Amino acid sequence: MNVTVPIPDALAARLGAEADLPRRILEALVLEEYRAGRLSNPDLCASLGLTRYEMDGFLKAHGVYKEFTLDDIQEQVSAMERLGF
């Protein structure tokens, strides 16, 4: 889907005619929706065409870190134990 968004002239002048502006806008939207809990990790990857590894770097670069609960950690420990670690 393509969406046209009017940008005030003053803001457009500050942003310049950057070729990557549509990508930056998409990233900002997806990042905000992820932070708000409306997108999952797979949604974020699919929306931006990222691998799981790239997604981790993208989130880290934008200061977004997943909050782990004690249950999450226990689940990971159990999974590692099943794999022999």
C-alpha positions in Angstrom: 0.0 0.0 0.0 1.2 3.5 -0.8 0.2 6.4 1.5 0.7 10.0 0.7 1.4 12.2 3.7 1.6 16.0 3.5 4.7 17.4 5.2 4.8 21.0 6.2 7.2 23.0 3.9 9.4 24.0 6.9 9.9 20.4 7.9 10.4 19.3 4.3 13.1 21.9 3.9 14.9 20.7 7.1 14.7 17.0 6.0 15.9 17.8 2.5 15.2 15.8 -0.6 16.8 12.7 0.8 16.3 9.5 -1.3 15.9 7.4 1.9 13.2 9.5 3.4 10.4 7.0 2.6 12.5 4.3 4.3 13.1 6.5 7.3 9.4 7.2 7.7 8.6 3.5 7.4 11.2 2.6 10.0 9.9 5.3 12.4 6.3 4.1 12.0 7.2 0.4 12.4 9.4 1.2 15.4 6.7 3.1 17.2 4.1 0.4 16.5 6.6 -2.2 17.9 7.2 -0.1 21.0 3.5 0.2 21.5 3.1 -3.6 21.4 1.1 -3.6 18.2 3.7 -5.4 16.1 5.6 -8.5 17.0 9.2 -9.4 16.2 8.1 -11.3 13.0 5.9 -8.4 12.0 8.8 -6.0 12.4 11.1 -8.2 10.4 8.6 -8.7 7.6 7.7 -5.0 7.4 11.3 -3.9 7.1 12.7 -6.9 5.2 15.1 -7.8 8.0 16.5 -11.0 9.3 16.2 -11.8 13.0 19.8 -10.8 13.5 19.4 -7.5 11.6 16.2 -6.8 13.6 18.2 -7.1 16.9 20.7 -4.6 15.6 17.9 -2.2 14.3 16.2 -2.3 17.7 19.5 -1.8 19.6 20.5 1.1 17.3 17.2 2.8 18.3 17.5 2.1 22.0 14.7 -0.5 22.1 15.4 -3.5 24.3 13.1 -6.4 25.0 12.1 -6.7 28.7 12.7 -10.2 29.9 10.6 -11.7 32.7 11.7 -14.4 35.0 9.5 -16.8 33.1 11.3 -15.9 29.8 14.7 -16.6 31.4 13.6 -19.9 32.9 12.2 -20.9 29.5 15.5 -20.1 27.9 17.5 -22.0 30.5 15.2 -25.0 30.1 15.7 -24.9 26.3 19.5 -24.8 26.7 19.4 -27.7 29.1 17.3 -29.8 26.7 20.0 -29.0 24.0 22.8 -30.2 26.3 24.3 -26.9 27.3 
